[in-house]
Amino acid sequence: GDAAAVEVHEAGAGWTACDPMPDPLRDSAAATWLSAAATDQRVYLVERTTGWASWFDPANRRWGPTRRLGPDPAVTTWGVAPGRVGGAKERLVLFGAKRADKEAECTVVVQAWEVDGDTLEQTPSASSDAMPPELSERLFPRDDTDDDDDDEEELDDRSLSIGVCGNAAGGYVYNAAEPANGAVLYELWEEGKAKGSTTAVARWYWVPYAPADAAVLAQPLGRAILACSPVGLDELALAVGA
């Protein structure tokens, strides 16, 4: 079908036609080129390589503003997740990855910004929050087998891709090209507890893949789908055997 066509499916009512997808996103309608984040009111889309973004309101069947996100022009791959809940406005967490300088402790720098969910603009006075270099280096380890620096840089720029899944409490960032490397768990500041903080991310943790999962991904046709959901009391009870 036409990649520009947009329809909403409602239980019992079938499919309803809506406004077409914004022009900057039409050529990248495939899921592999878009990073998506869903909240109670909207679905947010970001084109992974260009940073073009917009949101869709299923209840009102309309698209919001479309703009190119640009907190850092050196970023070559983008991801988006829901931000903290609180107040009248929705917020997002925008993740970007770029090659690090040769003198840096890691090969890839991963940064996070808080974004206004209405305007898709960076939250005023908010600064970027960089993933600790020891964690980004585990997601994107150095390749010491290639002696040609120019070829290595060109290859990395083409293959660099991050994946993000999360909710209003936090989520995971991973190497979309090599998910078996593991993932980094991020926690967001709780509303009202981020005193003096100009960033959204409170903590970063390393989360290794289970050996069985890594074995599946090592196979030629192995694939992985990562998801994230809030943990309730029922899940905690199951985890501790209560």
C-alpha positions, 0 to 999 in steps of 0.5 A: 500500500501507499506508505503515506496513507495513515489509518487508525483501527478501533475495536468494533469500528474497523479502520478509519482514514486519517491525514497522511504521514508528514513528508519527511517521514514518508520515505522512511515508513518502514519500522527499521528506519523509525524509532517510535514511542507511545504514550497514553495520548500520542505516538511519537516517531523519529527518523533514525538517521535524519532526526525528523520527528512528529507525533500522531494523536489517534483520538483526534486522528491528526498529526502534530508539528514536524521538525528536525531534531538537532541538539547535536549535529554530529549525531548519526542515529536517533532513538526516542522513548517516553519521558517523565510523567508530571504536569500538563505537558508530555515529555520525551527522552531523545537519545542520540549516538555519534562517533567519539573523538580518537582521544576519548575513552570510548568509540561511540558517545551516547547522549540523552535530552529531554524534549517537549512532547508538544513542540518537539523542542529541547526542554529549556535549560536542559543539558545533554546527559551522556551515558558513562563511557565504560557502558557505551564502550561495552555496547559498541566495543572497539574493533582492533582488527582493522589497521586502516583507520579511514575504512574503519571510520567509514564502516562505523558511520554506516553501521552505527545504530541505537535501539531504545525501548522504555516508559515513563520510569526508564528503559533500555538503550542497546546496539541495534546492529549487535543486540547480543552485546547487552543493554544499558538500563536508564532510570529517569528522575522522579517528578519532584525529586530532580532538585537542581537537575537539568537532565532527565536521566538519573542513573545508568546500569549495565544489563548483560544478555542471558547466554541462551538469548545470545546463542539465538542471536548468534545464529544467521537468522536469529532476531530479537525484539526488546520491549519494556513495561512498568513492574507492578506488585504482581510481578514483584511477587512472582519474582520473589516467589511470594 
